[in-house]
Amino acid sequence: MESVLLYIFGVLIIVVGLAVSIGLHEMGHLIPAKLFGVKVTQYMIGFGKTLFSRQKGETEYGIKAIPLGGYISMIGMFPPTKPGEKVHASSTGFVQQLSDAHPNAGTTDVAGAVEEAIEAPSPGDEEPPVAGETKRRAFDALVQDARDMSAETIGEGEDARAFYRLPVYKRVIIMLGGPTMNLVLAILFYGIVLVGFGAPAASVGAVSECVVPAGASTDSCAADAEPSPAAAAGFEPGDRVTSVDGETVTSWDQFSAIIRDHPGDELTVTVLRDGQDETLQLTPKLTSRPEGAGSSTMVEVGFAGITRAGDMQPQPVTTVLPAVGDNIGAVVGIITHLPERLVDIAQAAFGSEERDPNGPMSVVGVGRLAGEVVSIDTIPIVAKAQTMFGILASLNVALFVFNLIPLPPLDGGHVAAALWEGIKKGWAKLRRKKSPGPVDAAKLMPVTFTVVVILGGMSVLLIYADLVKPITLFG
């Protein structure tokens, strides 16, 4: 019973941490929007039915039932088609933008809104339109709905406070405010993990006497077994690695990476032993090892036959930004190869393939990992806390990178539209031509629907995979 409660507690930590991260993301939009004079009508965490809200000034602050995002509603996200037309309200959250663009559809009726837009006939049609004409009219309907949304919420004399009227740089600041907040949180959490708790020290815990093949049923050494590289080099338990080939070593991960990347190369390793420096010559052996913990994929890497001690060593502040950068690179890599990774996940979810432990997962999968870590009584409390902060750091990195994708309705899509407008106006100015005016971002609503449908399908697949074949840390 206690382990179940601890598991639930671990899940709740991630839920609350994610909600706080989302709330601060939207605060990153809200604060500059208000500073620049844009009217913000709503600040919401979640989607769907409102559970709680309070009006403060001109903004309604609240919490909704589905905690999978958030949004702020600003007036005038889309410019009018003609000068003098009234502007309308829209939101930063991508699910909410669909509801705004089609006022007759709730956030749970996106499919119905798409079907209605596609099937609705144009006035005066006497013959059914051809397929291409139907698609064009459906797109036109989506664009027009985006322009016509929530017009009654815009008060007289408030057009000057519309989002689209801001200079390009102010709009970019507003839309980048959310991802920037996630980046700041990621740096903060990584600082707690590395500087506060520390990283595994580059201290030797045990040395293998011989080379044992990966997956072997026993770790005992035969009489004629080949000595492990570490044993041949003279490593002893308790040695603390201080440098490799003159490069200072501050963590076990750094030392382990050097070993994996240099099979067959002789490395000069300096260790601290009983207060004295000792120099050892280590030549990692090329061998097959799992790509990651719990992975069935084997890769050829350097192997030394050495395991770390359990102590942690606080890292300098200078290690935080590189760690964040490495995580950003990893997330970018996942997004870049997302189609093939989703194919692998589908094969694992509906077949006999194994899940890649380094692949994408849903919030459900992250929650399960957190619950698993917290519920295992053999893990020290300090290590559990460090893992929780590490998970939250990774979540915020994912939110930062994901929201920068230059597609609507993500923040990066709004930034791209604003920058394109700036380029067009700058080019017109250089040519001494009339300003082309604001970019009609409403024309991107069909793209918005397409992206949301794709993201929705991806989310369903990941959640299903995390339920039927979850990634686990401990087998």
TAWOHU-V309736 format. One record per pair of residues at least 24 apart in sequence whose C-alpha atoms are under 8 Angstrom apart, sorted by the first residue. I is the first residue (numbers start at 1). J is the second residue. D is the distance in whole Angstrom. If there is no record, write none. Layout:
i->(I:I)
j->(J:J)
d->(D:D)
This chain:
i->(3:3:4:5:6:6:6:7:7:7:7:7:7:8:9:9:10:10:10:10:10:10:10:11:11:11:11:12:13:13:14:14:14:14:14:15:17:18:18:19:19:19:21:21:21:22:22:23:24:24:24:25:25:25:25:25:25:26:26:26:26:27:27:28:28:28:28:28:28:28:29:29:29:29:29:29:30:30:32:32:32:33:36:36:37:38:38:38:38:38:39:39:39:39:40:40:40:40:41:41:41:41:42:42:42:42:43:43:43:43:44:44:44:45:45:45:46:46:47:47:47:48:48:48:69:71:74:74:75:75:75:75:76:76:76:76:76:76:77:77:77:78:78:78:78:78:78:78:79:79:79:79:79:79:79:80:81:81:86:86:87:87:87:87:87:88:88:88:88:88:88:88:89:89:89:89:89:90:92:92:92:93:93:94:94:94:94:94:95:97:98:98:100:100:100:101:101:101:101:101:101:101:102:102:102:102:103:103:103:114:117:117:139:139:142:142:143:143:143:143:143:144:146:146:147:164:168:168:168:168:171:171:172:172:172:172:175:175:175:175:176:176:176:178:179:179:179:179:179:179:180:182:182:182:182:183:183:183:185:185:186:186:186:186:186:186:186:187:187:187:187:188:189:189:189:189:190:190:190:190:190:190:191:191:192:192:193:193:193:193:194:194:194:194:194:194:195:195:195:195:195:196:197:197:197:197:197:198:198:198:198:199:199:199:199:199:199:200:200:200:200:200:200:200:200:200:201:201:201:201:201:201:201:201:201:201:202:202:202:202:202:202:202:202:202:202:202:203:203:203:203:203:203:203:203:203:204:204:204:204:204:204:204:204:204:204:204:205:205:205:205:205:205:205:206:206:206:206:206:206:207:207:207:207:207:207:207:208:208:209:210:211:213:214:214:214:228:228:229:229:229:229:229:229:229:230:230:230:230:231:232:233:233:233:233:234:235:238:238:239:239:239:240:240:240:241:241:241:241:242:242:242:242:243:243:243:244:244:244:245:250:251:252:259:259:259:259:260:260:260:260:261:261:262:262:263:263:263:264:292:292:293:293:294:294:294:294:294:295:295:295:295:296:324:327:327:328:328:328:331:331:331:332:334:334:342:345:345:345:346:346:348:348:349:349:349:349:355:355:355:356:357:357:360:361:361:361:362:362:362:362:363:364:364:364:365:365:365:365:365:366:368:369:369:369:372:372:407:407:407:408:408:408:408:408:409:409:409:417)
j->(375:376:375:375:371:374:375:370:371:372:373:374:375:371:371:374:367:370:371:372:373:374:375:367:368:370:371:367:370:388:366:367:370:388:392:367:392:392:395:45:67:69:182:185:396:69:70:70:178:181:182:177:178:179:180:181:182:70:71:72:178:177:178:174:176:177:178:179:180:181:72:174:175:176:177:178:72:174:173:174:177:174:166:170:161:74:75:161:162:163:74:75:161:162:72:73:74:75:72:73:74:75:71:72:73:74:70:71:72:73:70:71:72:69:70:71:70:71:95:96:107:106:107:108:93:96:162:163:154:161:162:163:159:161:162:163:164:165:162:163:164:146:147:163:164:440:441:442:147:164:438:439:440:441:442:147:147:440:151:159:147:151:154:159:162:147:148:149:150:151:153:154:149:150:151:153:154:149:409:410:411:409:410:408:409:410:448:452:452:409:448:449:146:149:150:142:145:146:147:148:149:445:142:145:146:149:145:149:150:449:141:142:445:446:445:446:442:443:444:445:446:442:442:445:442:438:418:419:421:422:415:418:414:415:418:419:411:412:414:415:411:412:415:411:399:400:401:403:404:411:400:396:397:399:400:396:397:400:393:396:324:392:393:394:395:396:397:320:321:324:393:393:389:390:392:393:320:323:324:389:390:393:317:320:386:389:386:387:389:390:314:315:316:317:319:320:314:315:316:317:320:314:312:313:314:382:386:312:313:314:315:251:252:312:313:314:315:251:252:253:308:309:310:311:312:313:240:250:251:252:308:309:310:311:312:313:240:241:242:249:250:251:252:253:255:308:309:237:238:239:240:241:252:308:309:311:235:236:237:238:239:240:241:306:307:308:309:237:238:306:307:308:309:310:236:237:306:307:308:309:231:235:236:237:305:306:307:305:306:305:305:305:288:288:289:290:304:305:282:283:284:285:303:304:305:282:304:305:306:305:282:280:281:282:283:280:280:273:309:271:272:273:271:272:273:269:270:271:272:269:270:271:272:269:270:271:268:269:270:269:315:313:308:284:302:303:304:284:301:302:303:301:302:301:302:301:302:303:302:357:358:357:473:357:472:473:474:475:354:355:356:357:354:397:394:397:397:398:401:397:398:401:401:359:360:458:461:462:465:461:465:465:469:464:465:468:469:469:470:471:471:471:472:462:462:463:466:459:462:463:466:463:463:466:467:463:466:467:470:471:391:470:471:472:473:472:473:447:448:451:444:445:447:448:451:448:451:452:441)
d->(5:7:7:8:7:6:5:8:4:6:8:6:5:6:7:8:7:5:4:8:7:5:7:5:7:6:5:8:8:8:8:6:7:8:7:7:7:7:8:7:7:8:7:8:7:6:6:7:7:7:8:7:4:6:8:5:6:7:6:7:6:8:7:7:8:4:4:8:7:6:7:5:6:7:5:5:7:8:7:6:7:6:8:7:6:7:7:5:6:6:6:6:6:7:7:6:4:7:7:5:6:8:8:5:5:8:8:6:4:7:6:5:6:6:4:7:5:8:8:7:7:8:6:7:7:7:7:7:7:7:5:6:8:8:4:5:6:8:7:5:6:8:7:8:6:7:6:6:8:6:7:8:6:8:8:7:8:8:7:7:8:7:8:7:7:7:7:6:6:5:8:7:7:6:7:7:7:8:8:8:7:7:8:8:5:6:8:7:7:7:8:7:7:6:7:7:5:4:8:8:6:8:8:6:7:7:8:6:7:8:6:7:8:6:6:7:5:5:7:6:7:8:6:7:7:7:6:7:7:6:7:7:8:5:7:8:6:8:7:6:7:8:7:8:7:5:8:6:7:8:7:5:7:7:5:7:6:6:7:7:7:7:4:7:8:5:6:7:7:7:7:8:6:7:7:5:6:7:7:7:7:6:7:6:8:7:6:8:6:6:6:5:8:8:8:7:5:5:6:6:8:6:7:8:6:8:7:5:5:4:5:6:8:5:5:6:7:6:5:7:8:8:7:6:5:6:8:7:5:5:8:7:8:6:5:5:6:5:8:7:7:5:4:8:7:7:8:8:6:6:4:6:7:6:5:8:8:7:5:5:5:6:8:7:6:5:5:5:6:8:5:5:4:7:7:5:6:5:7:7:6:7:7:7:6:5:7:5:6:8:7:7:8:7:6:8:6:6:6:6:6:7:8:5:6:7:5:6:6:8:8:6:6:5:8:7:8:7:8:6:6:5:5:5:7:7:6:4:6:8:6:5:7:6:5:7:6:5:6:6:7:7:7:6:5:6:7:8:5:4:6:7:6:8:6:6:4:7:7:7:7:7:7:7:8:7:7:6:8:8:6:6:7:8:7:7:6:8:7:8:6:7:7:7:7:8:8:8:7:7:7:7:7:7:5:7:6:7:8:7:8:6:8:8:6:8:7:7:5:6:7:8:6:6:8:7:5:8:6:7:8:8:8:6:7:8:8:8:8:8:7:8:7:5:7:5:8:8:7)
